[in-house]
Amino acid sequence: MRKREIQALNWNDIGFKNNNIIVNKILSIKTKNENGYKITPTKNYKNRKVAMSKKLREQLMLYKNEMMKYTDFKES
């Protein structure tokens, strides 16, 4: 996976049941007239699935469970 694809992920993109990650967006730098960043579709507008290793799945589950303790936790 590419850096900007990883940066744009949210929990809805993580398929814990199927052990895959759906890649369908990237984090982009906004234009000169705008500040900050925005989420945009991938360059070819196609979704793809990336297989997750067992170790990555375990670590993401631990991290998600830890984040769920906070009141501002959101799936998306």
N, C-alpha and C positions, 0 to 999 in steps of 0.2 A: 504494500500500500504506500501511497505517496503521503508526504508530510501534511499537505493541505487537506487531503481526504480524511486523515486521522483527526485533524483539528476540528473538522466539521461534524464528527460523529456525535450521535446522542444515543440514549439507551434503547430507543425504538429500532435502531440499526443493528443492535446486537442480538443475534438469534441463538440464545442459550440452548434451546431445544434441538436445533439443527446444527449446532456448532459452526455457525458461519456469521459473517459480518456483511451487511448490505452496503455497498458503496454507491451513493447516488448524488453526492454533493461535495463541494469543496469550500474552504474558507478563502475568500478573495479580499484583496485590498481594494477599498473603494476608490473611485475616480478622484481627480484633483479637487473637484468641487465639493467632495464629501469627506468627512473624517472617519477614521476607524476601519472596520472590516464589515463584510457581509457574507452570507452564505449563498452560493450560486450552484447551479447544476454542474455536473462534470463537463469537461470540454466537448465530449461527443454526445452528451445528453443520454447516455446509456447507463443502466444500472448493471452492477455485477456483484457476484457473491464471492467472498474470500473465505476459505476454510480457516477455522480457528484451531489452534493446537490445544491439547488437553490442559497444558500449563497456563496458557493465556486465558482460557475459559475459567479456570480455577481462580486466577488472580482478579479477573474482572468481576466474578461473583463476590469475592471478598470485598473488593472496592465498592461495588454497588451496595452491598449490605451495610457497609460502614457509612456510605453517603445517605442511605435511607433513614438514618438516625436524626438527620437534620430536618427541621420543619419546612425548609424551602426546597427540598428535593423534588425534582420533576423528571418524569420519564423522557420527555422531549427536550 
